[in-house]
């Protein structure tokens, strides 16, 4: 009887330990940083990674590095062919077994439209929830005066855009030129821009892009209400200047991309899968509390069994 009692206690402790140490099978999370940032800065993407891991113990978080090291990663945020960069990252995703069953994705600033480009052009592995924090989905028409005095990469980008965003050489080397949309010259934008009109199915229609967008469970766009970096800030919700001028801004619902449903935004909205969130603050200024309550728990707290 004594041995039996000991056995019962041991079995109880084993079961208790197993229960306490069991981790949820969370869907992995992919992060793609913005211009001037890198994959692994402890104060930016590192902070976000730790925050997700804190609230979702055991989750696999992958932070995109474009290139083979952090120096290349920062440079590639300013220079290079965006479509080629997305292709490179798609290859990295496919080679990572932790991502083979799919993942949720959070893009910060230009990382948002780059992840959307991945969804439309590749979508293998599958993205379930796509969240963009201050992404420039309709592009920008203006480069903010935010370059630090010693920021050579930023200043070089400004000079290239001043030279002419749609020149072939500028389109080939400037990342920001590839999501520059001039509302006063839409024909040239559609003809010369090598990235944004393509993924927006604007003059370059590809049915697969819409089909892949409609595979998303949720597409979430976060707009920063006091943003002075993204011009116009309404681009973060797919709004932009009305055609032919640069004063009046129209919302997503009045744009051709929504009315004609060229990439599935209207259908996503009708099905309750398109969310427009906002927060006070300038570009990418948000609190941990905001990110936890509005992003982690509603959209990243997902398991493969849920």
C-alpha positions, 0 to 999 in steps of 0.5 A: 500500500505504501509503494502504491501511494508513492506511485500515485504521488509520482504520477501526479507530479509527472502529470502536473509538471507536464501540464505546466510545461506544455506550450501552445502550438502558436502560429509563427510570427514574421516581422519586416522592419521599415526604412533605416531599421534592421532586423535585430536592433534590440530597441526596435524589432528586438523590442517587438520580438520580446514583447510577442514572446512574453505574451505568447510563450514558445512562439517562433518569431522571425525578423526579416533580414534583407541580405546576409548581415545587418549592414546589408539589411540597412543598406537594402532598406534604401537601395535595391530592387524591391521585387528581387528583395521580396523574392529573396525573402520568400526563399528564406521563408521556404527554407525555414522549417519553422514557417512551413505551416504558415505564419502571421505577419507584421510589417512596419512602415515600408515593410508593410507593403513589402509583406503584402507584395509577398502575399500577392506574389508568393503566399507560400508558405501561407500568411494567415493574418497580415498586419501593417503598421504605417504601411504606404499602400498607395505610396507616397508623394513627398519625402519627409525632412527627417534625415539626420545630418550624418545619415548618408543613406537617407540623404542619398535617397532624397537626392535620387528622388529629387533627380527624378523618381521615375528615371530608369536608373532611380527605379533600379536603385532607390527602394523609396522611388518604387513606391513613389506615386505622383498624382499629377502624372499617373500615366508615367507612374503606371508605366515606369514604377517597378513595384507599387502599381504592380502589386496594386494591380494598377495597369498591370492586372494579375488575377493571382494577386487578388486570389492570394489576398483573399486567402488572408484571414485578416488584413489589418492596417494601422494608421498613425493619426499624427504621422508627418513621415508618410505623405499623405498619411491616408496611404496607410489606410489605402487612401490617396490624392484624388486623381490629377491633383495633390490637395484633396485626399479621398478614402479607400472606399472612393478609390478605384482599387476598392471600387473595382476590387482589383486586389480584393479589398472590397471583398475582404471588407464585405466579409469582415476581414479588413480592419482599419485601426488607428493610434495617436502619435507620429510614425511608428510611435505606439506603446507596448500596451497598444500593440499588446491589446490591438495586435498581439491578442486579437491577431497573433494569439493564434494556434494551429489547433484553434 
